[in-house]
Amino acid sequence: MEHSTGSQSSQVTAVNGNSITWHTTYTWQGGPFNVKSYANLDLRVGLGKSLSQISSIPASWSWTYTSASSDLVADVSYDMWLSNVASSSGASSTSTFEVMVWLSARGGAGPAGSQIGTASVNGVTWKLFKGTVSTWTVFSFVAPSEMTNFNQDLKPFFTFLTNSEGVPSSQFLVQAQAGTEPFVGSATLTTNSYSLSIN
């Protein structure tokens, strides 16, 4: 692996009810094909339900790059984890599926695996990627263009995977995160408002 160097800091600046404002600033060099970090907000309530038990996952995220270098390679994404074990967490030995929703892919950033087609979800045609990381399958929905004001239900993404890609509705949603994965470059990503819940 090519040597990588850099630094990053993140801060929550306001909490208003269920809405959170935060930012992260980073500079990374080297290893342009390797994700350096995933500064994120990690939901702590409503998890451990099977997909069939979930009626909706309302998500709202308003964000912007307040600064970004010309060589920036990064994504802005939701990262959600499924398991056969309701009490487990993501990226573990019991993980079965990782489901990402990419709202931004700058500088040629791309998900794990390769594109297997497109998916029409919530009236948007997303590029659909499939790959394998460690012991689990990764599905990534990549937006056709940068979406800086996202206000959608995330449940239809799982419904699509159940109907079209064989993901069982008996799978448990055990972790739901949202943040940014930088590969290389410098940026400040500011979230003006963010909320996520599971019903």
ChimeraX attribute file (.defattr): number of C-alpha atoms within 10 A of each C-alpha:
attribute: neighborCount
match mode: 1-to-1
recipient: residues
	/A:1	7
	/A:2	9
	/A:3	8
	/A:4	14
	/A:5	11
	/A:6	13
	/A:7	12
	/A:8	15
	/A:9	11
	/A:10	15
	/A:11	12
	/A:12	13
	/A:13	11
	/A:14	12
	/A:15	12
	/A:16	9
	/A:17	7
	/A:18	10
	/A:19	14
	/A:20	18
	/A:21	19
	/A:22	19
	/A:23	21
	/A:24	19
	/A:25	19
	/A:26	20
	/A:27	20
	/A:28	22
	/A:29	16
	/A:30	16
	/A:31	15
	/A:32	19
	/A:33	15
	/A:34	15
	/A:35	17
	/A:36	23
	/A:37	15
	/A:38	16
	/A:39	21
	/A:40	20
	/A:41	18
	/A:42	15
	/A:43	17
	/A:44	11
	/A:45	12
	/A:46	15
	/A:47	20
	/A:48	20
	/A:49	18
	/A:50	19
	/A:51	20
	/A:52	14
	/A:53	14
	/A:54	16
	/A:55	12
	/A:56	15
	/A:57	16
	/A:58	15
	/A:59	17
	/A:60	18
	/A:61	22
	/A:62	16
	/A:63	20
	/A:64	16
	/A:65	14
	/A:66	12
	/A:67	12
	/A:68	16
	/A:69	12
	/A:70	11
	/A:71	12
	/A:72	21
	/A:73	24
	/A:74	24
	/A:75	26
	/A:76	26
	/A:77	23
	/A:78	22
	/A:79	23
	/A:80	23
	/A:81	24
	/A:82	31
	/A:83	26
	/A:84	18
	/A:85	16
	/A:86	16
	/A:87	14
	/A:88	20
	/A:89	19
	/A:90	20
	/A:91	19
	/A:92	13
	/A:93	12
	/A:94	17
	/A:95	21
	/A:96	20
	/A:97	24
	/A:98	24
	/A:99	20
	/A:100	24
	/A:101	23
	/A:102	26
	/A:103	22
	/A:104	19
	/A:105	23
	/A:106	16
	/A:107	14
	/A:108	10
	/A:109	19
	/A:110	19
	/A:111	20
	/A:112	14
	/A:113	15
	/A:114	14
	/A:115	17
	/A:116	12
	/A:117	10
	/A:118	14
	/A:119	19
	/A:120	14
	/A:121	18
	/A:122	13
	/A:123	7
	/A:124	11
	/A:125	14
	/A:126	21
	/A:127	18
	/A:128	20
	/A:129	21
	/A:130	19
	/A:131	16
	/A:132	14
	/A:133	12
	/A:134	10
	/A:135	13
	/A:136	19
	/A:137	17
	/A:138	22
	/A:139	27
	/A:140	26
	/A:141	25
	/A:142	25
	/A:143	18
	/A:144	14
	/A:145	11
	/A:146	15
	/A:147	16
	/A:148	15
	/A:149	15
	/A:150	14
	/A:151	15
	/A:152	15
	/A:153	18
	/A:154	21
	/A:155	19
	/A:156	16
	/A:157	19
	/A:158	19
	/A:159	17
	/A:160	15
	/A:161	16
	/A:162	17
	/A:163	11
	/A:164	10
	/A:165	12
	/A:166	9
	/A:167	17
	/A:168	17
	/A:169	16
	/A:170	15
	/A:171	22
	/A:172	26
	/A:173	29
	/A:174	25
	/A:175	23
	/A:176	26
	/A:177	20
	/A:178	23
	/A:179	21
	/A:180	24
	/A:181	20
	/A:182	27
	/A:183	25
	/A:184	27
	/A:185	20
	/A:186	23
	/A:187	23
	/A:188	19
	/A:189	21
	/A:190	20
	/A:191	21
	/A:192	17
	/A:193	18
	/A:194	22
	/A:195	18
	/A:196	22
	/A:197	18
	/A:198	19
	/A:199	12
